[in-house]
């Protein structure tokens, strides 16, 4: 066996018991120090091992790129991002519960004197106990006015005493009796929730809203926690349960703000952090934390969409109370990202609002965490795309770009890392042509990642300097288009051309696409095609089936898509002073294609496009011949035909509008034919079932 590395030896010296024993034996036998020569040899060995390990790590990082997933570009330790909070997640201590507070005044006073030594109490303890005595008097008055509430308290106290007796007897017998076993605190509070009646809950709610009773609020929050945990299986739907749940979700934020003196319109974390060391906050800290934890637990357990949406909306209103609890904020972000990526339209939208608030309200490290988690969620949920998921993927992409807009500079730095990762995968694919790498490049995950960064760059490049990202993503798109040149990859090539057109339009940078478009026209369109094939939307797939290449639909798609993309490209530059030179090569190619094409319908489409381009060429040349500036005057050249461009009244602009209108109607017809009625019926039935469950629970 080879020698252990430096880290392994260091771990062994600190942790392995056998090593420690041997070390103690050796120390007892040999007291003399090691020689300097031996020490120097050990140092040299350690340096050599470190250098070897470092070189191995670098080589491994270069070799294992083909096994790295796209969502693993960022490594993140969740516990280090937002910190951890060590407080236990249990019911509140009994000095804040209703049963303790409503004890007799004389008993409370005696307990205070006996347990705290009378005059030895600190000022803070005296204030707290004085406040508890005031609340006790108020609850005693409520006890006299409401017999139902009084009865509930008596039953609750009896249950607590019974639990203590059972626990004592089981302890005395070492737990070997066949009788009742001791009941833990969670079970006691769970039974307390079941004992609550609507009258007692109404009394507690009234006491909290009208008198700001903290003990009553504590009782409600304990009941709320038990209710959230009891409903984890979705079986408990009593009226009392619904009343507790809905009251806390509706009113908790307003109650906390009122008790702390925070405005209802304040959504700044400083409003809470400034009160962190105040008496008000110290008296309410555990209450707020219990409410937040219980609601997060509810979000993790409930599956009904409407309940999830309502709960996360109410939790968003209290998001500033997450500031003193980093672990809860981390948990909320994790849940929100999951619901954003997997929920329906409404739930996903409200979850994204939570993510956006966390990124904007809290520290920059929270923005980094939001960016990383949402990017990982997007990439992991875009691996397999079906037609019905296109709209959801589009929403995820749009919302992610909106999140990046909160800090474009920081987002562009992280985008550079992601785009470099895509470029490295593409480079390895070109160099090795390995099946795994080529398959990864021609996948929905890789394509959706490119689409994501194209959207980010296109949205922000007019206002920010994103030229490095623009050039890199253009190179990646061209590399993908050239890596898959065959006719079966027509959908992929069309996407690449669309991306380039979009980047060119948003950045104002000329990006040549005519060669890619003209290659599409050479996909065997000179011969008569076969029968019309099965209806297929090219943009809903990456690679076409072989049988579809022999159909007339494939030829129609090649001609229509090429004309549409060329029209879009020419429309962007139809007012530019160099348009005649831009259109020269494509016109020559299209005229040759027109001569060899035998399908009359295709010839008409190509001929019309050629005529419109030639008309625009003549228009630009006439305007260019009468301008007073020279070609060296770049500023004047950039303002050439800007008035005509603003009006959009040239013949080619009208032609482009008609082409885009026909393209939209063609896609609508194709979508209508390919969508089945059975899928819609299933979705309607599923949504109806979800709505029934939510209505039954939320109606109270």
Rosetta blueprint (number, residue, H / E / L):
1 X L
2 X L
3 X L
4 X L
5 X L
6 X H
7 X H
8 X H
9 X H
10 X H
11 X H
12 X H
13 X H
14 X H
15 X H
16 X L
17 X H
18 X H
19 X H
20 X H
21 X H
22 X H
23 X H
24 X H
25 X H
26 X H
27 X H
28 X H
29 X H
30 X L
31 X L
32 X L
33 X L
34 X L
35 X L
36 X H
37 X H
38 X H
39 X H
40 X H
41 X H
42 X H
43 X H
44 X H
45 X H
46 X H
47 X H
48 X H
49 X H
50 X H
51 X H
52 X H
53 X H
54 X H
55 X H
56 X H
57 X H
58 X H
59 X H
60 X H
61 X H
62 X H
63 X H
64 X H
65 X H
66 X H
67 X H
68 X L
69 X L
70 X H
71 X H
72 X H
73 X L
74 X L
75 X L
76 X L
77 X L
78 X H
79 X H
80 X H
81 X H
82 X L
83 X L
84 X L
85 X L
86 X L
87 X L
88 X L
89 X L
90 X L
91 X L
92 X L
93 X L
94 X H
95 X H
96 X H
97 X L
98 X H
99 X H
100 X H
101 X H
102 X L
103 X L
104 X L
105 X H
106 X H
107 X H
108 X H
109 X H
110 X H
111 X H
112 X H
113 X H
114 X H
115 X H
116 X H
117 X L
118 X H
119 X H
120 X H
121 X L
122 X L
123 X H
124 X H
125 X H
126 X H
127 X H
128 X H
129 X H
130 X H
131 X H
132 X H
133 X H
134 X H
135 X H
136 X H
137 X H
138 X H
139 X H
140 X H
141 X H
142 X H
143 X H
144 X H
145 X H
146 X L
147 X H
148 X H
149 X H
150 X H
151 X H
152 X H
153 X H
154 X H
155 X H
156 X H
157 X H
158 X H
159 X H
160 X H
161 X H
162 X H
163 X H
164 X H
165 X H
166 X H
167 X H
168 X H
169 X H
170 X H
171 X H
172 X H
173 X L
174 X L
175 X L
176 X L
177 X L
178 X L
179 X L
180 X L
181 X L
182 X L
183 X L
184 X L
185 X H
186 X H
187 X H
188 X H
189 X H
190 X H
191 X H
192 X H
193 X H
194 X H
195 X H
196 X L
197 X L
198 X H
199 X H
200 X H
201 X H
202 X H
203 X H
204 X H
205 X H
206 X H
207 X H
208 X H
209 X H
210 X H
211 X H
212 X L
213 X L
214 X H
215 X H
216 X H
217 X H
218 X H
219 X H
220 X H
221 X H
222 X H
223 X H
224 X H
225 X H
226 X H
227 X H
228 X H
229 X H
230 X H
231 X H
232 X H
233 X H
234 X L
235 X L
236 X L
237 X L
238 X L
239 X H
240 X H
241 X H
242 X H
243 X H
244 X H
245 X H
246 X H
247 X H
248 X H
249 X H
250 X H
251 X H
252 X H
253 X H
254 X H
255 X H
256 X H
257 X H
258 X H
259 X H
260 X H
261 X L
262 X L
263 X L
264 X L
265 X L
266 X L
267 X L
268 X L
269 X L
270 X H
271 X H
272 X H
273 X H
274 X L
275 X L
276 X L
277 X L
278 X L
279 X H
280 X H
281 X H
282 X H
283 X H
284 X H
285 X H
286 X H
287 X H
288 X H
289 X H
290 X H
291 X H
292 X H
293 X H
294 X H
295 X H
296 X H
297 X H
298 X H
299 X H
300 X H
301 X H
302 X L
303 X L
304 X L
305 X H
306 X H
307 X H
308 X H
309 X H
310 X H
311 X H
312 X H
313 X H
314 X H
315 X H
316 X H
317 X H
318 X L
319 X H
320 X H
321 X H
322 X H
323 X L
324 X L
325 X L
326 X H
327 X H
328 X H
329 X H
330 X H
331 X H
332 X H
333 X H
334 X H
335 X H
336 X H
337 X H
338 X H
339 X H
340 X H
341 X H
342 X H
343 X L
344 X L
345 X H
346 X H
347 X H
348 X H
349 X H
350 X H
351 X H
352 X H
353 X H
354 X H
355 X H
356 X H
357 X H
358 X H
359 X H
360 X H
361 X H
362 X L
363 X L
364 X H
365 X H
366 X H
367 X H
368 X H
369 X H
370 X H
371 X H
372 X H
373 X H
374 X H
375 X H
376 X H
377 X H
378 X H
379 X H
380 X H
381 X L
382 X L
383 X L
384 X L
385 X L
386 X L
387 X H
388 X H
389 X H
390 X H
391 X H
392 X H
393 X H
394 X H
395 X H
396 X H
397 X H
398 X H
399 X H
400 X H
401 X H
402 X H
403 X H
404 X H
405 X L
406 X L
407 X L
408 X H
409 X H
410 X H
411 X H
412 X H
413 X H
414 X H
415 X H
416 X H
417 X H
418 X H
419 X H
420 X H
421 X H
422 X H
423 X H
424 X H
425 X H
426 X H
427 X H
428 X H
429 X H
430 X H
431 X H
432 X H
433 X L
434 X L
435 X H
436 X H
437 X H
438 X H
439 X H
440 X H
441 X H
442 X L
443 X L
444 X H
445 X H
446 X H
447 X H
448 X H
449 X H
450 X H
451 X H
452 X H
453 X H
454 X H
455 X H
456 X H
457 X H
458 X H
459 X H
460 X H
461 X L
462 X L
463 X L
464 X L
465 X L
466 X L
467 X H
468 X H
469 X H
470 X H
471 X H
472 X H
473 X H
474 X H
475 X H
476 X H
477 X H
478 X H
479 X H
480 X H
481 X H
482 X H
483 X H
484 X L
485 X L
486 X L
487 X H
488 X H
489 X H
490 X H
491 X H
492 X H
493 X H
494 X H
495 X H
496 X H
497 X H
498 X H
499 X H
500 X H
501 X H
502 X H
503 X H
504 X H
505 X H
506 X H
507 X H
508 X L
509 X L
510 X L
511 X L
512 X L
513 X L
514 X H
515 X H
516 X H
517 X H
518 X H
519 X H
520 X H
521 X L
522 X L
523 X L
524 X L
525 X L
526 X L
527 X L
528 X L
529 X L
530 X L
531 X L
532 X L
533 X L
534 X L
535 X L
536 X L
537 X L
538 X H
539 X H
540 X H
541 X L
542 X L
543 X L
544 X L
545 X L
546 X H
547 X H
548 X H
549 X H
550 X H
551 X L
552 X H
553 X H
554 X H
555 X H
556 X H
557 X H
558 X H
559 X H
560 X H
561 X H
562 X H
563 X H
564 X H
565 X H
566 X H
567 X H
568 X H
569 X H
570 X H
571 X H
572 X H
573 X H
574 X L
575 X L
576 X L
577 X L
578 X L
579 X H
580 X H
581 X H
582 X H
583 X H
584 X H
585 X H
586 X H
587 X H
588 X H
589 X H
590 X H
591 X H
592 X H
593 X H
594 X H
595 X H
596 X H
597 X L
598 X L
599 X L
600 X H
601 X H
602 X H
603 X H
604 X H
605 X H
606 X H
607 X H
608 X H
609 X H
610 X H
611 X H
612 X H
613 X H
614 X H
615 X H
616 X H
617 X H
618 X H
619 X H
620 X H
621 X H
622 X H
623 X H
624 X H
625 X H
626 X L
627 X L
628 X L
629 X L
630 X L
631 X L
632 X L
633 X L
634 X H
635 X H
636 X H
637 X H
638 X H
639 X L
640 X L
641 X L
642 X H
643 X H
644 X H
645 X H
646 X H
647 X H
648 X L
649 X L
650 X L
651 X H
652 X H
653 X H
654 X H
655 X H
656 X H
657 X H
658 X H
659 X H
660 X H
661 X H
662 X H
663 X H
664 X H
665 X H
666 X H
667 X H
668 X H
669 X H
670 X H
671 X H
672 X H
673 X H
674 X H
675 X L
676 X L
677 X H
678 X H
679 X H
680 X H
681 X H
682 X H
683 X H
684 X H
685 X H
686 X H
687 X H
688 X H
689 X H
690 X H
691 X H
692 X H
693 X H
694 X H
695 X H
696 X H
697 X H
698 X H
699 X L
700 X L
